[in-house]
Amino acid sequence: MGTVYMDNAATSWPKPDSVLEEIVRFYREVGANPGRSGHRLSVEAERIRMETRESLATLLGGGDPLSVVFTANVTVAISLMLLGYLRPKDRVITTSMEHNSVLRPLRFLEASRDIRLTMVEAKEDGSIDPDDFKKALVGDERLAVVNHASNVCGTILPVGELGKMTSERGIPLMVDAAQTAGCCPLDMEKDAIDILAFTGHKGLLGPTGTGGLIFGPGFDPRNVTPLAFGGTGSRSEKEEQPEFMPDRFESGTADIGGIAGLGAGVRWLAERGVGIVREHEKIMTRLLLDGLGNIGGVKVFGPADENRQTATVSFVVAGMSVSDVGMRLSDEYDVMSRVGLHCAPRAHRTLGTFPEGTVRFSMGPFTTGENVNAAVEAVADIIRGG
């Protein structure tokens, strides 16, 4: 067996052939800058970008394709929203399972704008009790920010229940879907999600350098100050930033080749069905949980339930550092994992794995049972002293 890739939570690999082919096709046959010229190739580039907006809006239940804003990645998207929307003294509610892409801008705003932060503590398996979230709501929150699933242990949060609570109180809900867009069925309208932050290179199977925000119909993006100002290719006679969508937030030349590839990834998912991908990943997760659970000296974190988590599983090996386990997996068994704190120190404090962190295996639509068994056998062999 060749390389066993178990690091899809960092970035998915391999990509569908159609993604690679579309990127190459774009640069060979189109290559132009969308929205900057009136010639045929520029128009074609804009058509590709618009089709990707439409595909994303359809897949994620986002409604208006013009409410899809592209950024360089999900971290930039989240910063755009938090730094552009929150004002001094605003109150924000979030959870202890968030990635630093959420917590770092919030901590910055806590220090610089004196925002008030309510942190709902998760249980030891990374889950949030909706009643705890409800009790923590004061009613004057300007924003609620939660992830859909933990990047550390895969625990899926009940965003639909949380969305119902926030919508009843008129509090906008932003969901960080970095770990679930393309992996788990998502519907912004059904789940009362006002702002969805997505990354293109994980579950959506596109290339790195792609991500963005989707604004729901109940949220006015004119309340968000752009992070960047400049040329958009539109209203060039004006020195002021356009207010209409999506140009308000898309200054500068886009990674249109990446967006073309992202569009191909979303089409691949739409043709197969996110539900089918989710069922496959649940099977792989159960196989991995059973395999690791049969190895003495391995402790798994999170719900250990494929129905309550994504295909991400974190574990430690008694008596061994996570870095040693990860290095041996890579160097001796050609098994790719990620070790450490995964840019989520607060989540590791919740799980009781700070500061050492965990070894993380994360699977994708191309992970096979043979891959999982090879990864499990590698862990077992390391423990046996192989």
C-alpha positions as CSV (number, residue, x, y, z in Angstrom):
1,M,0.0,0.0,0.0
2,G,1.2,3.5,-0.7
3,T,0.8,6.6,1.4
4,V,-2.1,6.5,3.9
5,Y,-3.4,10.0,4.1
6,M,-5.3,10.6,7.4
7,D,-5.1,14.4,7.5
8,N,-8.2,15.5,5.7
9,A,-9.1,17.9,8.5
10,A,-6.1,19.9,7.6
11,T,-6.8,19.7,3.9
12,S,-8.5,17.1,1.8
13,W,-6.4,14.8,-0.4
14,P,-6.5,13.5,-3.0
15,K,-8.8,15.9,-4.9
16,P,-11.2,14.6,-7.6
17,D,-9.6,14.5,-11.0
18,S,-12.3,17.0,-12.2
19,V,-10.9,19.6,-9.8
20,L,-7.3,19.3,-11.1
21,E,-8.6,19.2,-14.7
22,E,-10.7,22.3,-14.2
23,I,-7.8,24.3,-12.8
24,V,-5.6,23.3,-15.7
25,R,-8.3,24.0,-18.2
26,F,-8.9,27.5,-16.7
27,Y,-5.2,28.5,-17.0
28,R,-4.8,26.9,-20.5
29,E,-8.1,28.1,-22.1
30,V,-9.3,31.1,-20.1
31,G,-6.7,32.7,-17.7
32,A,-8.3,36.1,-17.7
33,N,-9.2,38.4,-14.8
34,P,-13.0,38.4,-14.1
35,G,-14.8,41.7,-14.0
36,R,-11.8,43.7,-15.2
37,S,-12.3,43.7,-18.9
38,G,-15.1,43.3,-21.4
39,H,-13.4,40.8,-23.7
40,R,-14.6,37.2,-24.2
41,L,-12.1,35.6,-21.8
42,S,-12.8,38.0,-19.0
43,V,-16.5,37.3,-19.4
44,E,-15.8,33.6,-19.3
45,A,-13.8,34.0,-16.1
46,E,-16.7,35.9,-14.5
47,R,-19.1,33.2,-15.6
48,I,-17.0,30.6,-13.9
49,R,-16.9,32.6,-10.7
50,M,-20.6,33.2,-10.7
51,E,-21.3,29.5,-11.3
52,T,-19.2,28.6,-8.3
53,R,-21.2,31.1,-6.2
54,E,-24.4,29.5,-7.4
55,S,-23.1,26.0,-6.7
56,L,-22.1,26.9,-3.1
57,A,-25.4,28.7,-2.4
58,T,-27.3,25.7,-3.5
59,L,-25.2,23.1,-1.7
60,L,-25.2,25.1,1.6
61,G,-28.8,26.4,1.5
62,G,-27.5,30.0,1.2
63,G,-30.1,31.4,-1.1
64,D,-28.8,34.4,-3.2
65,P,-25.6,33.5,-5.0
66,L,-24.6,37.2,-4.8
67,S,-24.4,36.8,-1.0
68,V,-21.5,34.4,-1.4
69,V,-18.2,36.3,-0.8
70,F,-14.9,34.8,-1.7
71,T,-11.8,35.3,0.5
72,A,-8.4,33.7,0.6
73,N,-9.5,31.2,3.3
74,V,-11.9,30.7,6.1
75,T,-9.6,32.5,8.6
76,V,-9.8,35.7,6.6
77,A,-13.5,35.2,6.2
78,I,-14.1,34.9,10.0
79,S,-11.8,37.9,10.7
80,L,-13.7,39.9,8.0
81,M,-16.9,39.3,9.9
82,L,-15.7,39.7,13.4
83,L,-13.5,42.8,12.9
84,G,-16.0,44.4,10.5
85,Y,-19.1,43.8,12.5
86,L,-18.3,44.1,16.2
87,R,-18.3,47.5,17.9
88,P,-17.0,48.6,21.3
89,K,-18.8,47.0,24.2
90,D,-20.6,44.5,22.1
91,R,-21.4,41.2,23.7
92,V,-20.6,37.9,21.8
93,I,-21.4,34.4,22.8
94,T,-19.3,31.5,21.7
95,T,-18.0,28.1,22.9
96,S,-14.9,26.5,24.4
97,M,-14.5,24.3,21.3
98,E,-13.6,27.1,18.9
99,H,-10.5,27.2,16.6
100,N,-8.1,30.1,17.0
101,S,-9.5,31.5,13.8
102,V,-12.4,32.5,16.0
103,L,-10.8,33.0,19.4
104,R,-7.8,35.1,18.3
105,P,-9.9,37.9,16.7
106,L,-12.3,37.8,19.6
107,R,-9.5,38.1,22.1
108,F,-8.0,40.9,20.0
109,L,-11.4,42.7,20.1
110,E,-11.8,42.0,23.8
111,A,-8.6,43.9,24.4
112,S,-8.9,46.6,21.7
113,R,-12.7,47.3,21.7
114,D,-13.6,46.0,25.1
115,I,-16.2,43.5,23.7
116,R,-17.8,41.3,26.3
117,L,-17.2,37.6,25.7
118,T,-19.5,34.8,27.0
119,M,-17.8,31.4,26.6
120,V,-20.1,28.3,26.9
121,E,-18.1,25.5,28.2
122,A,-18.4,22.2,26.4
123,K,-18.5,18.8,28.0
124,E,-15.5,16.5,28.1
125,D,-16.5,14.9,24.8
126,G,-16.6,18.3,23.1
127,S,-20.4,18.5,23.0
128,I,-22.5,21.5,24.0
129,D,-25.7,21.2,26.0
130,P,-28.3,23.4,24.3
131,D,-29.6,24.2,27.8
132,D,-26.2,25.6,28.8
133,F,-26.2,27.7,25.7
134,K,-29.7,29.0,26.4
135,K,-28.9,29.8,30.0
136,A,-25.8,31.8,28.9
137,L,-27.8,34.0,26.5
138,V,-28.3,37.4,28.0
139,G,-30.4,38.8,25.2
140,D,-28.2,41.8,24.2
141,E,-25.6,39.7,22.2
142,R,-24.7,41.3,19.0
143,L,-23.4,38.0,17.6
144,A,-23.3,34.3,18.4
145,V,-20.3,32.4,16.9
146,V,-20.0,28.6,17.0
147,N,-18.3,25.9,14.9
148,H,-20.4,23.2,13.3
149,A,-17.9,20.5,14.3
150,S,-14.6,20.5,16.3
151,N,-11.4,20.3,14.3
152,V,-9.9,18.4,17.2
153,C,-12.2,15.5,18.0
154,G,-15.0,15.9,15.4
155,T,-17.8,16.6,17.8
156,I,-20.8,18.0,15.9
157,L,-22.7,20.8,17.6
158,P,-26.5,21.1,17.3
159,V,-26.5,24.3,15.2
160,G,-30.1,23.9,14.3
161,E,-31.1,24.1,18.0
162,L,-28.7,26.9,18.7
163,G,-30.0,28.7,15.6
164,K,-33.6,28.5,16.8
165,M,-32.6,30.0,20.1
166,T,-30.6,32.9,18.6
167,S,-33.2,33.7,15.9
168,E,-36.0,33.9,18.5
169,R,-33.9,36.5,20.3
170,G,-32.9,38.4,17.1
171,I,-29.2,37.5,17.6
172,P,-27.3,36.8,14.3
173,L,-25.7,33.4,14.3
174,M,-22.4,32.8,12.5
175,V,-21.3,29.2,12.0
176,D,-17.7,28.2,11.3
177,A,-18.3,25.3,8.9
178,A,-14.6,24.7,8.1
179,Q,-14.9,21.1,9.2
180,T,-18.3,20.3,7.8
181,A,-19.1,22.1,4.5
182,G,-19.1,19.3,2.0
183,C,-18.9,16.6,4.7
184,C,-22.2,17.0,6.5
185,P,-25.5,18.2,5.1
186,L,-26.0,21.9,5.8
187,D,-28.9,24.2,5.2
188,M,-28.5,27.8,6.3
189,E,-32.2,28.5,6.0
190,K,-33.4,25.4,7.9
191,D,-30.8,25.8,10.6
192,A,-31.4,29.6,11.0
193,I,-27.7,30.4,10.2
194,D,-27.3,34.1,9.3
195,I,-23.6,33.9,8.3
196,L,-21.7,30.8,7.2
197,A,-17.9,30.8,7.0
198,F,-16.5,28.1,4.7
199,T,-13.2,26.9,3.5
200,G,-12.7,25.6,0.0
201,H,-9.9,23.1,0.4
202,K,-11.3,20.7,3.0
203,G,-14.7,19.0,2.6
204,L,-15.5,21.0,-0.5
205,L,-12.5,19.4,-2.2
206,G,-11.2,22.6,-3.9
207,P,-7.6,23.9,-3.8
208,T,-6.0,25.9,-1.0
209,G,-6.4,29.7,-1.2
210,T,-10.2,29.5,-1.3
211,G,-12.9,30.2,1.3
212,G,-15.5,32.8,2.1
213,L,-18.7,33.9,3.8
214,I,-22.3,33.4,2.8
215,F,-24.8,35.9,4.2
216,G,-28.3,34.8,4.8
217,P,-31.3,36.9,3.7
218,G,-32.0,38.0,7.3
219,F,-28.6,39.7,7.8
220,D,-27.7,43.0,6.2
221,P,-24.0,42.8,5.1
222,R,-23.9,46.6,4.9
223,N,-23.4,46.4,8.7
224,V,-20.0,44.8,8.1
225,T,-17.1,47.1,7.3
226,P,-14.8,45.5,4.6
227,L,-11.3,44.4,5.6
228,A,-9.9,45.6,2.3
229,F,-10.8,48.5,0.0
230,G,-9.8,49.0,-3.6
231,G,-10.5,48.0,-7.1
232,T,-13.4,45.7,-7.8
233,G,-13.8,46.2,-11.6
234,S,-17.1,47.8,-10.9
235,R,-18.1,51.5,-10.5
236,S,-14.6,52.6,-11.4
237,E,-15.8,56.2,-11.7
238,K,-16.2,56.3,-7.9
239,E,-13.4,56.7,-5.3
240,E,-15.7,55.1,-2.7
241,Q,-16.1,51.4,-2.1
242,P,-19.2,49.9,-3.7
243,E,-21.9,48.9,-1.2
244,F,-23.5,46.2,-3.3
245,M,-22.7,42.5,-3.0
246,P,-20.4,40.8,-3.4
247,D,-18.1,43.7,-4.6
248,R,-18.3,45.3,-1.2
249,F,-16.0,42.7,0.2
250,E,-14.0,41.5,-2.9
251,S,-11.4,44.2,-3.7
252,G,-8.4,43.1,-5.7
253,T,-7.8,40.2,-8.1
254,A,-9.4,37.0,-7.0
255,D,-7.8,33.5,-7.1
256,I,-10.0,32.7,-10.0
257,G,-8.1,29.5,-10.9
258,G,-8.7,28.3,-7.4
259,I,-12.4,29.3,-7.5
260,A,-12.7,27.4,-10.8
261,G,-11.3,24.3,-9.0
262,L,-13.5,24.9,-6.0
263,G,-16.5,25.0,-8.4
264,A,-15.5,21.6,-9.8
265,G,-15.2,20.2,-6.2
266,V,-18.7,21.4,-5.3
267,R,-20.1,19.9,-8.5
268,W,-18.4,16.6,-7.7
269,L,-20.1,16.7,-4.3
270,A,-23.5,17.7,-5.7
271,E,-23.4,14.9,-8.2
272,R,-22.7,12.2,-5.6
273,G,-24.6,13.8,-2.7
274,V,-23.2,15.1,0.5
275,G,-25.4,12.6,2.3
276,I,-23.6,9.7,0.5
277,V,-20.2,11.2,1.5
278,R,-21.4,11.5,5.1
279,E,-22.5,7.9,5.2
280,H,-19.2,6.7,3.8
281,E,-17.3,8.8,6.3
282,K,-19.4,7.4,9.2
283,I,-18.5,3.9,8.1
284,M,-14.8,4.8,8.1
285,T,-15.2,6.5,11.5
286,R,-16.8,3.4,13.1
287,L,-14.1,1.2,11.6
288,L,-11.4,3.5,13.0
289,L,-13.0,3.8,16.4
290,D,-13.3,0.1,16.7
291,G,-9.8,-0.5,15.6
292,L,-8.2,2.0,18.0
293,G,-10.6,0.9,20.8
294,N,-9.1,-2.7,20.6
295,I,-5.5,-1.4,21.1
296,G,-4.4,-1.4,24.8
297,G,-2.8,1.9,25.7
298,V,-4.8,4.0,23.3
299,K,-7.2,6.6,24.6
300,V,-9.7,8.2,22.2
301,F,-11.2,11.6,22.8
302,G,-14.6,12.9,21.7
303,P,-18.0,11.2,21.5
304,A,-16.6,8.0,19.9
305,D,-19.9,7.8,18.0
306,E,-19.9,8.2,14.2
307,N,-23.4,9.7,14.4
308,R,-22.2,12.5,16.6
309,Q,-18.9,13.4,15.0
310,T,-17.2,14.0,11.7
311,A,-14.6,11.6,10.4
312,T,-12.0,13.1,12.7
313,V,-10.7,11.1,15.6
314,S,-8.2,12.2,18.2
315,F,-6.2,9.9,20.5
316,V,-3.1,9.5,22.6
317,V,-0.8,6.6,23.3
318,A,0.1,5.9,26.9
319,G,3.8,6.5,27.6
320,M,4.5,8.1,24.3
321,S,4.5,11.8,23.2
322,V,2.1,12.6,20.4
323,S,5.0,14.0,18.4
324,D,6.9,10.7,18.6
325,V,3.8,8.8,17.5
326,G,3.2,11.1,14.6
327,M,6.8,11.0,13.5
328,R,6.9,7.3,13.6
329,L,3.6,7.0,11.7
330,S,5.0,9.1,9.0
331,D,8.6,7.9,8.8
332,E,8.1,4.2,9.4
333,Y,4.6,3.5,8.2
334,D,3.9,6.2,5.6
335,V,0.7,7.2,7.6
336,M,0.0,10.9,7.5
337,S,-1.5,12.4,10.7
338,R,-1.5,15.6,12.6
339,V,-0.3,16.0,16.2
340,G,-0.3,18.7,18.8
341,L,-2.9,21.3,19.6
342,H,-4.4,21.8,16.1
343,C,-4.7,25.6,16.6
344,A,-7.4,25.0,19.2
345,P,-5.8,25.3,22.7
346,R,-9.1,26.0,24.4
347,A,-10.7,22.9,22.9
348,H,-7.8,20.8,24.2
349,R,-8.2,22.3,27.7
350,T,-11.9,21.2,27.5
351,L,-10.9,17.7,26.5
352,G,-8.1,17.6,29.1
353,T,-5.4,17.2,26.5
354,F,-3.6,20.5,27.0
355,P,-0.7,21.2,26.5
356,E,0.5,18.0,24.9
357,G,-2.4,17.7,22.5
358,T,-3.4,14.6,20.6
359,V,-2.7,12.5,17.5
360,R,-5.4,13.2,15.0
361,F,-6.6,10.9,12.2
362,S,-9.1,12.5,9.8
363,M,-10.7,10.8,6.8
364,G,-12.3,11.9,3.6
365,P,-14.4,10.6,0.8
366,F,-11.5,8.7,-0.7
367,T,-10.4,7.0,2.5
368,T,-10.8,3.3,2.2
369,G,-11.2,0.5,4.8
370,E,-7.8,-0.7,3.8
371,N,-6.4,2.7,4.6
372,V,-8.1,2.7,8.1
373,N,-6.9,-0.8,8.9
374,A,-3.3,0.1,7.8
375,A,-3.4,3.2,10.1
376,V,-4.7,1.2,13.0
377,E,-2.2,-1.6,12.5
378,A,0.6,1.0,12.4
379,V,-0.5,2.4,15.8
380,A,-0.7,-1.1,17.2
381,D,2.8,-2.0,15.9
382,I,4.3,1.1,17.4
383,I,2.9,0.2,20.8
384,R,4.2,-3.4,20.4
385,G,7.6,-1.9,19.9
386,G,7.8,-2.6,16.2
